[in-house]
Amino acid sequence: MAIVVVGDKLSREDIKHAREEYPEYIKITADIEQEIVAIGGEYHADAEQILAEKYGSLNANVWGGGYTITQDRFEVNALLNIKPGKNESADILDPQVRNWFLETVRAKLGEIKSLI
């Protein structure tokens, strides 16, 4: 279970590790408040735990999705996104939260296609 917290620059090595569980899909977990992105792993919850322990991320600020390699597409669907009373779906329903998630992810992973 390789989970990589992306630093200032995404690398081929980061992507290689992130693809260990799912070769055609990269799980993405992001703290939209602190703009921290983790990729890889079997479950988004594993990455959320790392973000909470190492960076003090709060569940309310951590959202999940992924990147489908064959379609070059970011997604906003993860069981982690189910937050009773706030988001009752695996999809990020609030347009503002969804946009924050995608902006944070694209800022960190914008070069992903060229590195695969």
C-alpha positions, 0 to 999 in steps of 0.5 A: 500500500503505497501512499505518496504525499505530493510535495512541490513537484510530482515525479514519475517515482510518485506515480509509480508508487501510487499505481501499485494497488490499481495500475489504471487508476490513482486514488487521490485524497486531498485536504482542501483547507491546507492544499495537501494532496496524497495519491495511491493506496488501497483506500482513501481512508488510509491516506486520510489517516496519514494526512490527519496524523502528519498534517493535522488534517480534519475529516471535514476538509479531506475529500477523495477522488481519483484519476482514471489514466485511460481517460485522462480524467479526474473524478470526485467519487470516494466513500470518504466523501460521505459525511453525514449532514454535510455530504450524503453521497460518495460524489462531492455534491457541493459545487464549491467544495468540488471546485476546491477539491479539483483546483487543489488536485490540478495544482499538485497533479497538473503534469500527471499525464506527461509523467505516466 
